[in-house]
Amino acid sequence: MMARLKTLLTAILPLFLFHLQLTAQTDGLPRSTPEAEGVSSAGIQAFLDAAKASKHEFHSIMFLRHGKVIAEGWWGPYGPNLKHTMYSTSKSFTATAVGFAVSEKLLKLDDKVVSFFPNDLPDTVSPNLAALTVKDVLIMSDGQEPDPTFAVASRDSNWVKGFLSTPVLHKPGSRFLYNSLGTYMLSALVQKVTGQKVIDYLRPRLFEPLGITGMDWEVDPRGINTGGWGLRIKTSDMAKFGQLFLQKGKWNGKQVLPEGWVEQASTASIMQEPDAPQSKKDSSDWLQGYCYQMWRCRHNGYRADGAFGQFIIVLPQEDAVVAITAETPDMQGEINLVWQHLLPAMKKGTLTADKTASNKLQQTLSSLALPFPGKASSSPIEKQVAGKSFVLNANDGHYDSLSFSFDDGKLLLKMHRGSAVYSIPFGSSQWAAAETEKEGPYLVAAAKARGVGLPPAKVMGAYQWLNENTLQLVLRYIESPHTETITCQFEGNNLSAETRNSFSPNNKTVVTGTYR
């Protein structure tokens, strides 16, 4: 048995290393082995084992030490060439655009925000609004309360005017309150002074020098990048951004981003809860201080941070970067796994090669996959419903009709809404890949202009019959953290279809209809 296992590992490892070489050629990052860079393969394995046993759904990880990738993996069906929604990790890129604009003397940190938007000001400009500076916005001390992001983004077509019309209740710079619309204002500022969207302004300054391609970024109704969210990039792109900061703005020997800006942007400027007890601070990575659209971490690190567990963690003392994409309801729990397993795995110097642990790690990394949610199954109902259109009740308000067809272990769902038809395949024994214009689950789904200019969503579908009358469809949006589950109940000529998304599973929408 052991001899066969050794033979299998011997066959697998060269293939995995070949995959690493191909990936390295694509993304330009050098590769090494954990022990060569002073990291225990067993420690990384422990992290992956803990991740598997946890409630967190990991999608990818890339671990760099001394500037080299020492471990990387994607939980299928996620993969290295797919973008992933960054959510608020986008903020760190917006702040970096501000840094470039400052270095080019297009704006200053003490510039007043109102000075850039004279045509969007409220009738009365309060003293607090008049005093609001670019730096105040950078450090999340806009003085507004509560955060106006969702109200303005879903209500207004002019988000700049909506922000400036929101009362500034507190003296700017005096207290921290997370405000994604404030980050949008930084994007609007950059576009105002450069004449370019942030994504276009960053292209020659950041993206091209680092070899980042294929990125996209949502816009508001007036064509301004959303700033506080909406950027989509690959895991390797996240790692490069972290490595640029770790290298104090240098890339391939060239100073891409001013070193002084890197230092400012990664240093705490304001405390989130200055009066919090020390015991609370000691257990939280959200109370270590806020920088320029970055968070300080425990263990003297800092990070770009996005909803549901999108992290770029920079650890200067360890000369390390950890990039993670995921979907989790507990981001602190996710980052705790890094502290519990990856941090102690890092040592000074090099470590003695451990072939057994290294082979096991490479095998684990190459076989990461999320559980497949379907199973080969069928129901006599298939013949009854195939090709028929279920006309939905008008008051459900989501779709006009649904239809199903089955063929050789695959299901094709067609969803009709007005003149639009969304055709999505689902597999019963493996994922069925597709692209769709159908909007998926999203934390800022109510924002006006959502998805404008973005390509169709890449999806993977799987289905199974839970019983003779109940069909379950799982639709994974693989360039986002999220998944939809549609449970269809067939009774005679009637259909009831319940949809839940993965980040708010207790909320559901139900449509009902009758087939013709």
C-alpha positions in Angstrom: 0.0 0.0 0.0 2.7 2.5 1.0 4.7 1.6 -2.1 1.7 2.4 -4.3 1.1 5.7 -2.5 4.7 6.6 -3.0 4.5 5.8 -6.7 1.3 7.9 -7.0 2.9 10.9 -5.2 6.0 10.6 -7.4 3.7 10.8 -10.4 1.6 13.7 -9.1 4.3 16.0 -7.8 6.0 16.7 -11.2 2.6 17.5 -12.7 1.9 19.9 -9.9 5.3 21.6 -10.2 4.8 21.9 -13.9 1.5 23.7 -13.2 3.3 26.0 -10.9 5.9 26.8 -13.6 3.1 27.5 -16.1 1.3 29.8 -13.6 4.6 31.6 -12.8 5.2 32.2 -16.5 1.7 33.8 -16.7 1.7 36.0 -13.6 5.5 36.8 -13.4 5.9 35.9 -9.7 8.9 33.7 -8.8 8.2 30.3 -7.1 10.0 28.5 -4.4 9.4 25.8 -1.8 8.3 26.5 1.8 11.4 25.1 3.5 13.7 27.0 1.2 12.1 30.3 2.4 12.0 29.2 6.1 8.4 28.0 6.2 7.2 24.7 7.4 5.2 22.7 4.9 3.5 21.0 7.8 2.4 24.4 9.1 0.8 25.3 5.8 -0.8 21.8 5.7 -2.3 22.5 9.2 -3.8 25.7 7.9 -5.4 23.9 5.0 -6.7 21.1 7.3 -8.1 23.7 9.7 -9.7 25.6 6.7 -11.4 22.4 5.6 -12.8 21.7 9.0 -14.0 25.3 9.5 -17.2 27.1 8.6 -15.3 29.3 6.2 -15.6 28.6 2.5 -12.1 29.3 1.1 -11.8 30.0 -2.7 -8.1 30.7 -3.0 -4.8 31.3 -1.2 -1.4 32.6 -2.3 1.4 32.7 0.3 4.6 34.6 -0.5 7.8 34.7 1.6 10.9 36.7 0.7 9.1 37.7 -2.5 8.5 34.2 -3.8 5.3 32.2 -4.0 5.7 29.1 -1.7 2.1 27.9 -1.6 -0.9 28.5 -3.8 -4.2 26.8 -4.3 -7.8 27.3 -5.6 -10.7 25.4 -4.3 -12.5 24.1 -7.5 -14.4 25.3 -9.3 -12.4 28.5 -8.6 -9.2 28.8 -10.5 -6.0 30.9 -11.0 -7.3 32.7 -14.1 -10.6 33.8 -12.6 -11.2 37.3 -11.2 -12.8 37.5 -7.8 -15.0 40.3 -6.4 -12.9 42.3 -4.0 -15.6 44.2 -2.2 -13.8 46.7 0.2 -10.3 45.4 -0.8 -11.0 47.8 -3.7 -10.6 50.7 -1.2 -6.8 50.1 -0.9 -6.5 50.5 -4.7 -8.5 53.7 -4.7 -6.3 55.1 -1.9 -3.2 54.1 -4.0 -4.7 56.2 -6.9 -4.9 59.1 -4.5 -1.2 58.5 -3.6 -0.2 58.7 -7.2 -2.2 61.9 -7.7 -0.6 63.4 -4.6 2.9 62.5 -5.9 2.0 64.1 -9.2 0.9 67.2 -7.3 -2.6 67.0 -8.7 -4.1 67.3 -5.2 -3.0 67.5 -1.5 -4.1 65.7 1.5 -5.2 68.9 3.2 -7.3 70.0 0.2 -10.9 70.6 1.1 -13.3 68.1 -0.5 -15.9 70.8 -1.3 -13.4 72.7 -3.4 -13.5 70.0 -6.1 -17.3 69.9 -6.5 -18.7 73.5 -6.5 -21.7 72.5 -8.7 -22.8 69.7 -6.4 -22.9 71.5 -3.0 -26.0 71.7 -0.9 -27.6 75.1 -0.5 -26.0 75.5 2.9 -22.4 74.3 3.5 -22.0 73.5 7.2 -18.7 74.4 8.9 -17.9 70.7 9.3 -18.5 69.9 5.6 -16.4 72.9 4.6 -13.6 71.6 6.9 -13.6 68.0 5.4 -10.2 67.2 3.8 -9.0 64.5 1.5 -7.1 63.0 4.5 -10.2 62.9 6.6 -11.9 60.8 4.0 -8.9 58.6 3.5 -8.9 57.6 7.2 -12.7 57.1 7.5 -13.3 60.1 9.6 -15.8 61.9 7.4 -17.9 62.9 10.3 -21.2 61.5 8.9 -23.3 59.1 10.9 -24.7 56.7 10.0 -22.8 55.5 7.0 -24.8 56.9 4.0 -23.5 54.4 1.4 -26.5 52.2 0.9 -29.1 55.0 1.1 -27.3 57.2 -1.5 -26.1 54.5 -3.9 -29.6 53.0 -4.2 -31.5 56.3 -4.3 -29.4 58.9 -6.1 -28.1 59.2 -9.6 -25.5 61.8 -8.5 -23.6 60.1 -5.7 -21.3 63.1 -5.2 -24.2 65.4 -4.5 -25.8 62.7 -2.3 -22.6 62.5 -0.2 -22.2 66.2 0.1 -25.8 66.6 1.1 -25.4 64.1 4.0 -25.0 66.0 7.3 -21.5 66.0 8.7 -22.5 65.7 12.4 -19.0 65.4 13.9 -15.8 67.3 13.4 -13.9 65.7 10.5 -10.9 63.7 11.7 -12.2 63.3 15.2 -13.8 59.8 15.1 -13.8 56.7 12.9 -16.9 55.5 11.1 -16.7 53.1 8.2 -18.0 54.9 5.1 -17.7 53.3 1.7 -19.3 56.3 0.0 -16.4 58.3 1.3 -14.1 56.0 -0.7 -16.3 56.6 -3.7 -15.6 60.3 -3.2 -11.9 59.6 -3.4 -12.5 57.9 -6.7 -14.5 60.9 -7.9 -11.7 63.3 -6.7 -9.2 61.3 -8.7 -11.4 61.4 -11.8 -11.9 65.1 -11.3 -8.2 66.0 -11.2 -7.0 63.5 -13.8 -9.9 63.2 -16.2 -9.7 59.4 -16.0 -11.5 56.8 -14.1 -9.4 55.3 -11.3 -9.0 52.0 -13.2 -7.6 53.9 -16.2 -5.5 56.2 -14.1 -4.0 53.2 -12.3 -3.4 51.2 -15.5 0.1 52.6 -16.5 1.1 53.5 -12.9 0.2 50.3 -11.1 -1.4 47.6 -13.1 1.0 47.5 -16.1 4.2 47.7 -14.0 3.0 44.8 -11.9 1.7 42.7 -14.8 -1.9 42.9 -13.7 -4.3 42.4 -16.6 -8.0 41.6 -17.1 -9.2 43.7 -14.1 -12.6 45.5 -14.2 -14.3 47.9 -11.9 -18.0 48.9 -11.5 -19.1 52.5 -12.1 -21.8 54.8 -10.7 -24.6 56.2 -12.9 -22.2 58.9 -14.1 -19.3 56.6 -15.1 -17.2 57.1 -12.0 -15.6 53.9 -10.5 -17.4 53.0 -7.3 -14.1 53.2 -5.4 -15.2 51.6 -2.1 -16.1 48.3 -3.8 -16.5 46.8 -7.3 -12.9 46.0 -8.3 -12.4 42.4 -9.6 -8.9 41.0 -9.9 -7.1 37.6 -9.7 -5.6 36.2 -6.5 -2.1 36.6 -8.0 -2.9 40.3 -8.6 -3.8 40.6 -4.9 -0.5 39.1 -4.0 1.4 41.5 -6.2 -0.3 44.5 -4.6 0.7 43.2 -1.2 4.2 42.5 -2.3 4.6 46.0 -3.7 3.7 47.5 -0.3 6.0 45.0 1.4 8.8 46.2 -0.9 8.0 49.8 0.0 6.7 50.6 -3.4 9.5 49.0 -5.5 8.9 46.5 -8.3 11.7 44.9 -10.3 14.1 47.4 -8.9 11.9 50.4 -9.9 10.2 52.7 -7.5 6.6 52.3 -8.7 4.8 53.9 -5.7 6.6 56.5 -3.6 8.1 54.9 -0.5 6.8 57.8 1.6 3.3 57.1 0.5 3.6 53.4 1.3 4.8 54.3 4.8 1.9 56.8 5.4 -0.7 54.5 3.8 0.2 51.6 6.1 0.5 53.5 9.3 -2.4 53.8 11.7 -3.9 57.3 11.6 -7.0 56.8 13.7 -8.2 54.3 16.3 -11.5 52.6 15.7 -12.5 52.4 19.3 -10.0 54.3 21.4 -11.8 53.5 24.6 -12.2 49.8 24.0 -10.7 47.6 26.8 -7.3 46.1 26.1 -8.8 42.6 26.2 -11.1 43.4 23.3 -8.3 45.0 21.3 -6.0 42.0 21.9 -8.6 39.7 20.2 -9.7 41.9 17.3 -8.0 42.7 14.0 -10.5 45.5 13.6 -9.3 47.6 16.5 -5.6 47.9 15.7 -5.9 51.3 14.0 -7.0 52.4 10.5 -4.6 53.7 7.8 -5.3 55.1 4.4 -8.0 52.7 3.4 -6.1 49.8 5.0 -6.4 48.2 8.4 -3.6 47.5 10.9 -3.5 43.9 12.1 -2.2 42.2 15.1 1.4 40.9 14.9 2.5 44.2 13.4 0.8 43.6 10.1 -1.6 45.5 7.9 -4.1 44.5 5.3 -6.5 45.3 2.5 -9.8 43.9 3.6 -13.1 43.0 1.8 -16.4 41.7 2.9 -16.8 38.0 3.3 -13.1 37.4 3.7 -11.1 38.9 0.8 -7.7 39.7 2.4 -4.3 40.9 1.4 -2.3 40.5 4.6 1.2 42.1 4.7 3.6 41.0 7.5 6.8 43.1 7.3 8.5 41.4 10.2 8.1 38.1 8.5 8.7 39.4 5.0 5.5 37.7 3.9 2.2 38.3 2.1 -0.9 36.2 2.3 -3.7 36.7 -0.2 -7.0 35.0 0.3 -10.4 35.0 -1.3 -13.4 33.4 0.4 -16.9 33.6 1.6 -17.3 33.6 5.3 -19.8 35.0 7.9 -16.9 35.4 10.3 -13.9 37.3 8.9 -12.2 37.4 12.3 -12.4 33.6 12.5 -10.9 33.4 9.0 -7.9 35.6 9.8 -7.4 33.8 13.1 -6.5 30.7 11.1 -3.6 32.7 9.6 -2.3 33.6 13.0 -2.8 30.1 14.4 -1.1 28.2 11.6 0.8 30.3 9.0 2.4 32.8 11.4 4.1 30.1 13.6 5.2 28.2 10.4 7.5 31.0 9.5 11.1 30.8 10.8 14.3 32.7 10.2 16.7 31.3 7.6 16.0 28.1 5.7 14.6 24.9 7.0 15.7 21.3 6.3 13.8 19.9 3.4 10.9 17.7 4.5 9.9 15.6 1.5 7.1 13.8 3.2 5.4 17.0 4.4 6.2 18.8 1.1 4.7 16.0 -1.0 1.6 15.9 1.2 1.2 19.7 0.9 1.5 19.7 -2.8 -1.0 16.9 -3.2 -3.4 18.8 -1.0 -3.0 22.1 -2.8 -3.4 20.4 -6.2 -6.7 18.7 -5.2 -8.5 21.5 -3.3 -12.2 21.5 -4.2 -15.4 22.6 -2.7 -18.0 19.8 -2.3 -19.9 19.1 -5.4 -23.5 19.9 -4.5 -25.2 17.6 -7.1 -25.6 13.9 -7.5 -26.6 11.8 -10.5 -30.3 11.3 -10.0 -33.5 11.6 -11.9 -37.3 11.7 -11.3 -40.3 10.7 -13.4 -41.3 14.4 -13.1 -38.7 15.2 -15.7 -40.8 13.9 -18.5 -43.8 15.8 -17.3 -42.2 19.2 -17.0 -39.6 19.0 -19.8 -40.3 21.6 -22.5 -43.2 23.1 -20.7 -43.2 26.7 -19.6 -44.2 27.6 -16.0 -46.0 31.0 -16.2 -45.3 32.8 -12.9 -47.8 34.8 -11.0 -47.5 38.4 -11.9 -47.2 39.6 -8.3 -44.0 37.7 -7.7 -42.2 40.3 -9.8 -39.0 38.4 -10.6 -39.5 36.4 -13.8 -42.4 35.9 -16.2 -41.8 32.2 -16.7 -39.4 29.3 -16.1 -38.8 26.2 -18.2 -36.7 23.0 -17.8 -35.2 20.5 -20.2 -33.2 17.4 -19.4 -30.7 15.6 -21.5 -28.1 13.0 -20.5 -27.5 14.1 -17.0 -27.8 17.8 -17.8 -30.5 20.3 -17.1 -31.1 23.5 -19.0 -33.0 26.2 -17.1 -34.6 29.1 -19.0 -35.7 32.1 -17.1 -37.8 34.7 -19.1 -38.2 38.3 -18.0 -39.7 40.6 -20.6 -37.6 40.3 -23.7 -34.6 38.8 -21.8 -34.1 35.0 -21.7 -31.4 33.6 -19.4 -30.4 30.0 -20.3 -28.3 28.3 -17.7 -27.0 24.7 -17.7 -26.7 22.5 -14.6 -24.8 19.2 -14.3 -25.7 16.2 -12.2 -22.3 14.6 -12.0 -20.0 17.6 -12.6 -20.2 21.3 -12.8 -21.7 22.8 -16.0 -20.0 26.0 -17.0 -21.7 29.0 -18.6 -21.9 32.8 -18.8 -25.0 34.7 -18.1 -26.3 38.3 -18.0 -28.5 37.3 -15.1 -27.4 39.2 -12.0 -26.2 37.2 -9.1 -26.3 37.7 -5.3 -24.4 40.9 -4.3 -24.1 42.9 -1.1 -24.6 46.2 -3.0 -27.2 44.8 -5.4 -29.4 47.8 -4.9 -26.8 50.3 -6.1 -27.9 52.3 -9.2 -26.0 51.3 -12.4 -24.9 48.0 -10.8 -23.0 45.9 -13.4 -22.9 48.5 -16.1 -20.0 47.9 -18.4 -19.1 44.5 -16.9 -19.0 41.3 -18.9 -21.5 38.5 -18.4 -21.0 36.6 -15.2 -19.2 33.3 -15.2 -21.2 30.6 -13.5 -21.1 26.9 -12.6 -24.3 25.0 -12.2 -25.2 21.7 -10.5 -28.5 20.0 -9.8 -30.0 17.0 -8.0 -33.4 15.6 -7.1 -33.9 15.7 -3.4 -37.0 13.6 -3.8 -39.4 12.7 -6.7 -41.0 16.2 -6.6 -38.2 18.4 -5.4 -35.4 19.7 -7.6 -32.4 21.6 -6.2 -30.3 23.8 -8.4 -27.0 25.3 -7.2 -25.6 28.2 -9.2 -22.1 29.4 -8.2 -21.0 32.8 -9.5 -17.3 31.9 -9.7 -16.0 35.5 -10.1 -17.7 36.5 -6.9 -17.9 34.9 -3.4 -21.5 34.0 -3.8 -23.9 31.1 -4.7 -27.6 30.9 -5.3 -29.6 27.8 -4.4 -33.0 27.4 -6.2 -35.3 24.7 -4.8 -38.2 23.8 -7.1 -41.3 22.0 -5.8 -43.5 20.4 -8.4 -47.1 19.5 -7.5 -49.4 18.6 -10.4 -49.4 21.5 -12.8 -47.9 23.9 -10.2 -44.4 25.1 -9.4 -43.0 26.8 -6.3 -39.4 27.9 -6.6 -37.5 29.2 -3.6 -34.2 31.1 -4.0 -31.7 31.7 -1.3 -28.2 33.2 -1.6 -25.1 32.0 0.4 -24.4 35.2 2.3 -27.9 35.7 3.7 -29.3 32.1 3.7 -32.2 33.0 6.1 -33.6 35.4 3.4 -35.5 33.9 0.6 -37.6 34.8 -2.4 -40.4 32.5 -3.6 -42.1 32.5 -7.0 -45.1 30.4 -8.0 -46.6 29.4 -11.3 -48.5 26.9 -13.4 -47.2 25.2 -16.5 -48.8 25.3 -19.9 
